[in-house]
Amino acid sequence: MIPSVLPTYSRAPLHFVKGEGTWLIEADGRRFLDMGAGIAVNALWPRTAIDTAALQMIPGIRPEHCRKPEIMADAAYLVLTSDAKRTTGNFFIDDEVLAQAGVDDLDQYSVVPGSKNLVPDLFL
């Protein structure tokens, strides 16, 4: 549910932790059939800070300690082209998606190749 973008649903007092097809699983294990919306979603988040214009608003984070946005693009492509039955209802981390696809050299995504001081994402 994204009420700030699409205010068509009110927020239910539930805490869904997983989705399986049209089934939503609540934190206490209860299962709910999503018959109303039928919208399948995934989330993709970066492991490290990504060098974007928004980053310039955060003091103390330097671009040389970040990865390039291309890591998110490549990870998103892999998720979007995966079998929907296996990927629906998941929370993905960019480097884990790439690792599962056999990409083990992430240096190509560093703003400064070889950097070992990458800043962890602020919300992960």
Secondary structure, 3 states (H helix, E strand, C coil): CCCCCCCCCCCCCCCEEEEECCEEEECCCCEEECCCCCCCCCEEECCECECCHHHHHCCCCCHHHCECCHHHHHHHHHHHCCCHHHHCCCEEEHHHHHHHCCCCCCHHHECCCCCCCCCECCCC
